[in-house]
Amino acid sequence: MLLLACGKFDGSNSNTWYLDIGASNYTCGMKEVFFDLDENYTDNINFGDLSQRLVERRGIILIELKNGKQKFISKVFYVPDMKSNILSLG
């Protein structure tokens, strides 16, 4: 079961990250947020609706927590046509 509320969405890549307990990967559509990228990594990712997307890179991102601390998240897939960013909690 998923409950998702969205206020204003214009269809462009967003700096918003969704926490998803059903996801098995971290995904991001914004290349500029990556701290480091493996330029040789490619793959495909499958979604629950049976669609597929091309993973062009895999890398590390740096996020800032609400308390001001920063954390690295590794093995994040760069998927250019993603409109939302997903952090897997599964």
C-alpha positions as CSV (number, residue, x, y, z in Angstrom):
1,M,0.0,0.0,0.0
2,L,1.3,3.4,-0.9
3,L,0.1,6.8,0.3
4,L,1.6,9.7,-1.6
5,A,0.6,13.4,-1.5
6,C,2.0,15.9,-3.9
7,G,1.4,19.6,-3.9
8,K,2.7,21.2,-7.0
9,F,4.4,19.2,-9.7
10,D,5.4,20.6,-13.1
11,G,6.9,17.4,-14.5
12,S,10.5,18.4,-14.3
13,N,13.1,16.7,-12.2
14,S,12.7,17.5,-8.5
15,N,15.1,17.8,-5.6
16,T,12.4,16.0,-3.5
17,W,13.2,12.5,-2.3
18,Y,10.5,9.9,-1.7
19,L,11.1,7.2,0.9
20,D,9.8,3.9,-0.5
21,I,9.6,0.7,1.5
22,G,8.7,-1.3,-1.6
23,A,11.7,-0.1,-3.7
24,S,14.8,-2.2,-4.0
25,N,17.1,0.5,-5.4
26,Y,17.9,4.1,-4.9
27,T,17.2,6.1,-8.0
28,C,17.8,9.7,-9.0
29,G,17.2,11.7,-12.3
30,M,19.5,14.6,-11.5
31,K,23.1,14.1,-12.5
32,E,24.2,17.3,-10.7
33,V,23.5,15.9,-7.2
34,F,26.0,13.1,-7.5
35,F,29.2,13.3,-5.5
36,D,30.8,10.6,-7.6
37,L,29.6,8.6,-10.7
38,D,30.8,5.3,-12.2
39,E,30.8,6.3,-15.9
40,N,31.1,2.6,-17.0
41,Y,28.0,1.3,-15.2
42,T,24.8,0.7,-17.2
43,D,21.8,-1.5,-16.4
44,N,18.0,-1.6,-16.7
45,I,15.6,-1.1,-13.8
46,N,12.2,-2.6,-13.5
47,F,9.2,-0.9,-11.8
48,G,6.1,-2.3,-10.2
49,D,4.0,-1.4,-13.3
50,L,6.3,-3.6,-15.4
51,S,7.9,-0.6,-17.1
52,Q,11.7,-0.4,-17.5
53,R,14.1,2.5,-17.5
54,L,17.8,2.7,-18.5
55,V,20.3,3.2,-15.7
56,E,23.1,5.2,-17.3
57,R,25.4,5.4,-14.2
58,R,25.6,4.4,-10.6
59,G,27.2,6.6,-7.9
60,I,27.2,8.3,-4.5
61,I,25.1,11.2,-3.4
62,L,25.5,13.5,-0.4
63,I,22.3,14.4,1.4
64,E,21.7,16.9,4.2
65,L,19.5,15.7,7.1
66,K,17.0,17.8,9.0
67,N,19.5,18.1,11.9
68,G,22.1,19.7,9.5
69,K,24.3,16.6,9.4
70,Q,25.3,15.1,6.0
71,K,25.3,11.5,4.9
72,F,26.6,9.7,1.8
73,I,24.2,7.3,0.1
74,S,26.0,4.8,-2.2
75,K,24.9,2.7,-5.1
76,V,22.4,5.3,-6.3
77,F,21.2,4.7,-9.9
78,Y,21.3,7.7,-12.2
79,V,18.1,7.3,-14.4
80,P,17.9,10.5,-16.5
81,D,14.2,10.2,-17.3
82,M,13.1,9.8,-13.6
83,K,10.8,12.6,-12.6
84,S,11.1,11.7,-8.9
85,N,13.9,10.6,-6.7
86,I,13.6,7.4,-4.6
87,L,15.4,6.3,-1.5
88,S,14.7,2.6,-0.8
89,L,13.8,1.6,2.8
90,G,13.1,-2.0,1.8
